[in-house]
């Protein structure tokens, strides 16, 4: 990969190639600027631009108080690269976040990560092959659920046509409840949209896995491995949604009023409300 040349950050030297970068100052510097910078800020560490800046910083910890600390360790507990300050027992000023974790040198985890990638490649390839079948079944399930939902709503509407004049509010309430029940027990259309994105996520992760073995930089390799694992966690969450969708096939909601319940209800409606004269201190009601 060709190294992209950076220009000096000083306005007067903007046509001169930069040789170093100071992370603390966030400035690129040519040879002239480097001389003055080194004298003024001896505690700053300069990075020689002999490779891409991203690759340079791959080796260093990103924690705020661990600037310039190399990532020589791997925390198995948190699945994360860390530096000596991260695993230190001293927990002052944000140090020691991994002092009680299962930590090893990065060289010890390299082969384990590569073997895990092989398993991830197999997992992603199998999932990619099965996805079209999954999506076809899910669409069919979704259509059946919507069809049953509309049938249920129609059945409710047919019942309420018999008592429309007095039960409009109750009908609207039950229809809304049907929608809520389906939303809670089944799944919404946005899950379909999420699943539609799965093939692309699988293919990208699969391609990344296949290219990881070519990476020589151990820090870049480990970070790419962690990114793949993050994507696989997302894919597994989507798979969990797929399993929930399949399980929802056995759930059905019905609206079945009992015969005696309906008779009592209609009788109550027919006899509900009576008029009678009530005398109080405020007014007299005269029904003549």
C-alpha positions in Angstrom: 0.0 0.0 0.0 1.4 3.4 -1.0 1.9 5.8 1.9 -0.1 9.0 1.5 2.2 12.0 1.8 1.1 14.6 4.4 2.0 18.2 4.2 3.4 20.4 7.1 0.6 21.9 9.2 2.4 25.3 9.3 0.8 27.6 6.8 4.2 28.9 5.6 5.4 25.3 5.0 2.2 23.9 3.5 4.0 22.8 0.3 6.7 20.8 2.2 6.2 17.2 3.0 5.8 16.3 6.7 8.2 13.9 8.3 6.7 13.6 11.8 3.3 13.8 13.5 2.7 14.9 17.2 -0.4 13.3 18.5 -0.6 15.6 21.5 -0.4 18.7 19.3 -2.3 17.0 16.5 0.1 18.6 14.0 2.2 17.4 11.0 5.7 18.9 10.9 8.5 19.1 8.4 12.2 19.0 9.3 12.4 22.7 10.2 9.3 22.6 12.5 10.5 19.4 14.1 13.7 21.1 15.3 11.8 23.8 17.2 9.0 21.5 18.4 11.5 19.1 19.9 13.2 21.9 21.9 10.0 23.5 23.1 8.1 20.2 24.0 10.7 17.6 25.0 7.9 15.5 26.7 6.0 15.1 23.5 6.5 12.0 21.5 6.8 12.4 17.7 5.8 9.7 15.3 7.9 9.2 12.1 5.7 9.1 9.0 7.3 6.0 7.5 3.9 4.3 7.2 0.2 5.2 7.3 -0.8 7.1 10.4 -3.6 4.7 11.2 -1.1 1.8 11.3 1.2 3.8 13.5 -1.5 4.4 16.1 -2.7 0.8 15.9 0.2 0.0 18.3 -0.8 2.5 21.0 -3.5 2.5 23.7 -6.4 4.9 23.1 -7.2 5.5 26.8 -6.9 9.2 27.7 -4.2 8.7 30.4 -2.3 6.0 28.6 -0.9 8.1 25.7 2.1 6.5 23.9 1.6 3.2 25.9 2.0 0.2 23.5 -0.7 -2.4 23.3 1.4 -5.4 24.4 -1.4 -7.3 26.2 -4.8 -8.8 25.5 -7.6 -9.0 28.0 -9.6 -12.2 27.5 -12.2 -11.2 30.1 -13.2 -8.1 28.0 -11.9 -9.3 24.6 -9.8 -6.1 24.3 -6.3 -5.0 23.6 -4.6 -3.2 26.5 -1.4 -1.6 27.7 0.7 -2.0 30.8 -1.2 0.8 32.5 -4.5 -1.0 31.8 -3.4 -4.1 33.7 -1.6 -2.2 36.5 -2.8 -2.8 40.1 -2.6 0.9 40.7 -6.1 2.2 40.0 -5.5 5.9 40.3 -6.3 8.4 37.4 -8.2 5.8 35.4 -5.4 3.1 35.4 -5.9 -0.5 36.1 -9.2 -1.1 34.3 -8.1 -4.7 33.6 -6.0 -5.4 36.7 -8.2 -8.3 37.9 -8.8 -9.8 34.4 -7.5 -12.8 32.5 -4.6 -11.1 30.6 -2.0 -12.5 28.3 0.7 -11.2 25.8 -0.7 -10.4 22.3 1.7 -13.0 20.8 0.0 -15.7 22.8 -3.5 -14.9 21.5 -2.5 -14.5 17.8 -3.0 -18.1 16.8 -6.1 -18.5 18.8 -7.6 -15.5 17.0 -6.6 -17.0 13.6 -8.3 -20.3 14.5 -11.4 -18.4 15.6 -11.5 -16.6 12.3 -11.6 -20.0 10.5 -14.6 -21.0 12.5 -16.2 -17.6 11.7 -15.7 -18.1 8.0 -17.4 -21.5 8.2 -20.3 -20.0 10.2 -20.8 -17.0 7.8 -20.6 -19.3 4.7 -23.3 -21.6 6.0 -25.5 -18.7 7.1 -25.1 -17.1 3.7 -26.3 -20.2 2.0 -29.3 -20.6 4.2 -30.4 -17.0 4.2 -32.5 -17.0 1.1 -34.5 -20.0 2.5 -34.9 -18.1 5.8 -36.1 -14.9 4.1 -38.7 -16.8 2.0 -40.2 -18.5 5.0 -40.2 -15.3 7.1 -42.1 -13.4 4.4 -44.6 -16.2 4.2 -45.1 -16.2 7.9 -45.4 -12.5 7.9 -48.1 -12.6 5.2 -50.0 -15.3 7.1 -49.9 -13.3 10.4 -51.2 -10.2 8.6 -53.9 -12.2 7.0 -55.0 -13.7 10.3 -54.8 -10.3 11.9 -57.2 -8.8 9.2 -59.6 -11.8 9.6 -59.7 -11.2 13.3 -60.4 -7.5 12.9 -63.1 -8.3 10.3 -64.7 -10.8 12.8 -64.7 -8.2 15.5 -66.2 -5.6 13.1 -69.0 -8.0 12.1 -69.9 -8.6 15.7 -70.0 -4.9 16.5 -72.3 -4.1 13.5 -75.1 -5.6 15.6 -74.6 -3.2 18.4 -73.0 -0.3 16.4 -75.1 2.5 17.9 -74.1 1.8 21.5 -70.7 0.1 21.2 -68.6 2.2 18.8 -66.1 3.2 21.4 -65.7 -0.4 22.6 -65.1 -1.6 19.1 -62.3 1.0 18.5 -60.8 0.0 21.8 -60.6 -3.7 20.9 -59.3 -3.0 17.4 -56.5 -1.0 19.0 -55.8 -3.8 21.5 -55.5 -6.3 18.6 -52.8 -4.2 17.0 -51.0 -3.9 20.3 -51.2 -7.6 21.0 -49.8 -8.4 17.6 -47.0 -5.9 18.1 -46.1 -7.5 21.4 -46.4 -11.2 20.5 -45.2 -11.2 16.9 -43.0 -8.8 15.0 -43.1 -5.6 13.1 -42.2 -4.8 9.5 -39.0 -3.0 10.6 -37.6 -6.4 11.6 -38.1 -7.6 8.0 -36.0 -4.5 7.0 -33.3 -5.4 9.5 -33.2 -9.0 8.2 -33.0 -7.8 4.6 -29.6 -6.1 5.5 -28.3 -9.4 6.8 -26.8 -10.8 3.5 -24.7 -7.7 3.0 -23.5 -7.8 6.6 -22.6 -11.5 6.2 -20.8 -11.0 2.9 -18.8 -8.0 4.3 -17.8 -9.9 7.4 -16.9 -13.0 5.3 -14.7 -10.9 3.0 -13.1 -9.3 6.0 -12.4 -12.7 7.6 -10.8 -14.0 4.4 -8.5 -11.0 4.2 -7.4 -11.0 7.8 -4.9 -13.8 7.2 -3.0 -11.5 4.9 -2.5 -8.8 7.5 1.1 -8.8 8.8 0.6 -6.0 11.4 -0.5 -7.8 14.6 -2.3 -4.8 16.0 -4.3 -4.4 12.8 -4.9 -8.1 12.7 -6.3 -8.2 16.2 -8.5 -5.2 15.7 -9.9 -6.6 12.5 -10.6 -9.9 14.4 -12.5 -8.0 17.1 -14.5 -6.1 14.5 -15.6 -9.4 12.9 -16.6 -10.7 16.3 -18.7 -7.6 16.9 -20.5 -8.1 13.5 -21.1 -11.7 14.3 -22.8 -10.7 17.6 -25.1 -8.4 15.6 -25.8 -11.3 13.2 -26.6 -13.7 16.1 -29.1 -11.1 17.5 -30.8 -11.1 14.1 -30.8 -14.9 14.1 -32.4 -14.8 17.5 -35.2 -12.6 16.0 -35.5 -15.2 13.2 -36.1 -17.9 15.8 -38.7 -15.8 17.6 -40.5 -15.3 14.3 -40.6 -19.1 13.7 -41.9 -19.6 17.2 -44.6 -17.1 16.6 -46.2 -19.4 14.0 -47.9 -21.3 16.9 -49.4 -18.3 18.5 -53.0 -17.3 17.6 -55.3 -14.6 19.0 -59.0 -15.1 18.9 -62.0 -13.1 19.8 -64.8 -15.5 20.9 -67.6 -14.2 23.1 -69.5 -16.9 24.9 -73.2 -17.3 23.9 -74.5 -16.6 27.5 -72.1 -13.7 27.8 -73.5 -12.1 24.6 -77.1 -12.6 25.8 -76.4 -11.1 29.1 -74.6 -8.2 27.5 -77.4 -7.5 25.0 -80.0 -7.7 27.8 -77.9 -5.3 29.9 -77.8 -2.8 27.0 -81.5 -3.0 26.4 -82.4 -2.3 30.0 -79.4 0.0 30.8 -80.4 3.4 32.1 -83.7 4.5 33.7 -85.2 7.9 34.2 -86.6 8.9 37.5 -87.3 12.0 39.4 -84.6 13.2 41.9 -85.1 16.1 44.2 -82.0 17.8 45.7 -81.1 21.3 47.0 -79.9 22.5 43.6 -82.6 21.7 41.1 -85.9 19.9 40.5 -86.1 17.4 37.6 -89.7 17.3 36.3 -90.3 14.5 33.7 -93.8 15.1 32.4 
